[in-house]
Amino acid sequence: MSDPYKHNRGSVVLIKYHIIWIPRRRRRVLGGSVAKRLEQLLREKAKEINVQIEHLAIQPDHLHLFVSAPPSLAVSQIVFRLKGYTARVLRQEFPVLRRMPSMWTTSYFASTAGNVSQATIQRYIEAQSTRD
């Protein structure tokens, strides 16, 4: 089994995000060939910015990403780069998407995740503070 942690010169990290965003006005445009191309573009851009997509689910009116990210990228930067790149390319390749004022809404949902639960971390920290 591979090590889920990212090691570099000064740190060892495990940063995972669950990210969701929707097309403008929640239009159901993410099906068929648009969805296939969107997946290709997301994987391409994620690789370029050193983000690993662990799980991806594209629904007609929204998408879910579960990613592992480097500490040098804030979640807002990840979303900005993925949304910007995919919007530009998809609107160039699918003329029907050009009728929308923009491809994506400006909002998104993001939540952090890891290998252990919040309760486990809390118990660990509490146990550490009792030691002298």
Secondary structure, 3 states (H helix, E strand, C coil): CCCCCEEECCEEECEEEEEEECEHHHCCCCCHHHHHHHHHHHHHHHHHCCCEEEEEEEECCEEEEEEEECCCCCHHHHHHHHHHHHHHHHHHHCHHHHHCCCCECCCCEEEEECCCCHHHHHHHHHHHHCCC
